[in-house]
Amino acid sequence: MPDRGLRSQGMRDLGPDEMTRFRAVERAFLDATAAAGYREVRTPSIEPLHLYSASGTLSPQALERVYSFLDWNGWSGERVVLRPDTTVAVARWYGDQPAGGVERVSYVQPVFRFAPEGEREVWQCGIELFGSADGADAEVLALAQRFLAAAGIEDLSVELAHAGLARAAFAAAGLSTAEQLASYARMLEGDANLTAELAAAHPDGAAAVRLLADVDGSSAGYVANLRAAMPSVIPGAEPALDDLEGAAKALDGVGVPYRILAGTARNFEYYTGITFRFLSGDRTVLSGGRYDRLAETLGGPSAPGCGWAANVLGLIGARS
């Protein structure tokens, strides 16, 4: 059928056959999460821009991709956005609850992000666990594996990292906050010149940078080796290594192969602990991590948080 230009760029229709596949993934998700004690929530499609900007919960690059406009009918004419991120919205919801405490929630809803090409409306399914620290990383990792298996996603592996490890290494190397952000972005892009440039600019911290760049293992025993080598070179690495070891053991327990890397998370400021992404072959199908400061940043209680999200339509493609 010819494209008559009547559908907005980056948006797509879901016909009956696609909706059948969509509902199958959604049902696998809701069944798996409900069995683990997660209750479904839904947040508004329109949120105030300052929820994402003033709190610093989205990077400047991410903020450049939001759909924002003035709410002329509102009492203040404030600038609002189409929801670009659900974790922030759920953290805001958590802070609005009078009880606080532990909340396990799930969601299936779209986020909207401008992209020159590709999808601008992304249907996500995900979970958030607020208020529980002990065992939370292992819980969300195991739940991710159970959901993906129930959804028919095969050939799974995980890339595992820790935002605090990179932060501690960069601090040990003497990098400023701005330099840390720029260096982390280059590390994610696989910049081969980064280590040499940082070693030249910060010779006293060269060992920390080199050690961080060399992180690449696939067992809890590898974390034990890091524990022997890192503390003398990267002060403050011990808590991150504890978290990595716990996550590695959780993945060992569910039989999912993994790699421990220096970094996987795109938002260095957002995450505070474990970060991960599940792959099917070489395709990312789910990602998440720990963000212990998020609820408090939004004016809510000080509460640990972690979770993950997956692109529902991406999962449908991975099943095909």
VENUR-V919814 format. One line per field, one symbol per residue. psi: psi as a letter, one per 20 degrees, with the letter a starting at -180 (. if undefined). A space follows every 10 residues. Layout:
psi=???
This chain:
psi=pqojkjpqpi qqqoagghhg hghggggggh gghhhjjpqp rprqhpqqhi hhghikiqqh ghhijqoqrp nhirhikrpr qpoiphgggh hggghiphhc bppoqrqorq qpppphqapi oopqprqpoq jpgojgghgh ghhgggghgh ikprlqrppp aohhggghgh ghijqrgghg gghgghghik oiigggghhh hmhhjhhggg gghionrkqh hhhhghhhhg hhhnqjighh hggggggghg hhhjkpqrpo rhqhphnhhg qicpqqppqo cjppiqqaap miigghhjja qopqqrarqq oghhhghhh.
